[in-house]
Amino acid sequence: MNDAVFGQRLRFLRKQAKMTQQAVADRLQIHRTAYTKYETGVVAPDREALVRLSELFGVSVDYLVGCDAEVDIYIVVWGGGCSAD
């Protein structure tokens, strides 16, 4: 996983969803500080958290970890939010 890409995508998706870090943390049932560490690349989420994040934001785990740029292209071309795979 590319931690920098992961953190950037996670932050982008959260802001697109108009959610605070606290709101995402509440949905994941973790502390806000733990979630903040995901966005800043200090700590990588475990597999369960990755799946829950992908479901929350409607993107693939591959996209979150930097293996799939499809959503980036969609956002640039269409100016829309992220779509589910």
C-alpha positions in Angstrom: 0.0 0.0 0.0 1.2 3.5 -0.9 0.5 5.3 2.4 0.7 8.8 0.8 -1.8 7.9 -1.9 -4.0 6.1 0.6 -4.2 9.0 2.9 -4.8 11.5 0.1 -7.6 9.4 -1.3 -9.2 8.8 2.1 -9.2 12.5 2.9 -10.6 13.4 -0.5 -13.4 10.8 -0.2 -14.2 12.0 3.3 -14.4 15.6 2.2 -16.5 14.7 -0.9 -18.9 12.9 1.5 -18.9 16.1 3.7 -18.0 14.0 6.7 -15.7 15.0 9.6 -12.9 12.7 10.8 -15.1 12.1 13.9 -18.1 11.0 11.8 -16.0 8.5 9.8 -14.4 7.2 13.0 -17.9 6.8 14.6 -19.0 4.8 11.5 -15.9 2.6 11.8 -16.3 2.4 15.6 -12.8 3.6 16.3 -11.3 6.7 18.0 -10.9 9.8 15.9 -7.2 9.8 16.6 -6.9 6.3 15.1 -8.7 7.4 11.9 -6.5 10.6 11.7 -3.5 8.3 11.6 -4.9 6.5 8.6 -5.3 9.9 6.7 -1.8 11.0 7.7 -0.1 7.7 6.9 1.1 7.1 10.4 -0.8 3.8 10.7 -2.2 1.5 8.0 -5.7 0.2 8.6 -6.2 -3.6 8.9 -8.0 -5.6 6.3 -11.4 -5.2 8.0 -11.1 -1.4 8.3 -10.1 -1.2 4.6 -13.2 -3.1 3.6 -15.4 -1.0 5.8 -13.9 2.2 4.4 -14.4 1.0 0.8 -18.0 0.2 1.6 -18.6 3.6 3.4 -17.2 5.6 0.5 -18.4 3.3 -2.4 -15.0 2.6 -3.9 -12.9 -0.5 -4.2 -10.2 -1.5 -1.8 -7.8 -1.4 -4.8 -8.7 2.2 -5.3 -8.0 3.1 -1.7 -4.6 1.4 -1.6 -3.5 3.0 -4.9 -3.9 0.1 -7.3 -6.8 1.6 -9.3 -7.0 5.1 -10.8 -10.5 4.6 -12.3 -12.2 6.8 -9.8 -9.6 9.6 -10.2 -10.3 9.6 -14.0 -14.1 9.7 -13.4 -13.8 12.7 -11.0 -11.6 14.6 -13.5 -13.6 13.9 -16.6 -17.1 14.1 -15.2 -16.6 16.3 -12.2 -18.6 13.9 -10.1 -18.1 12.1 -6.9 -17.0 8.5 -6.5 -19.1 5.7 -7.8 -19.3 2.1 -6.6 -17.4 -0.5 -8.5 
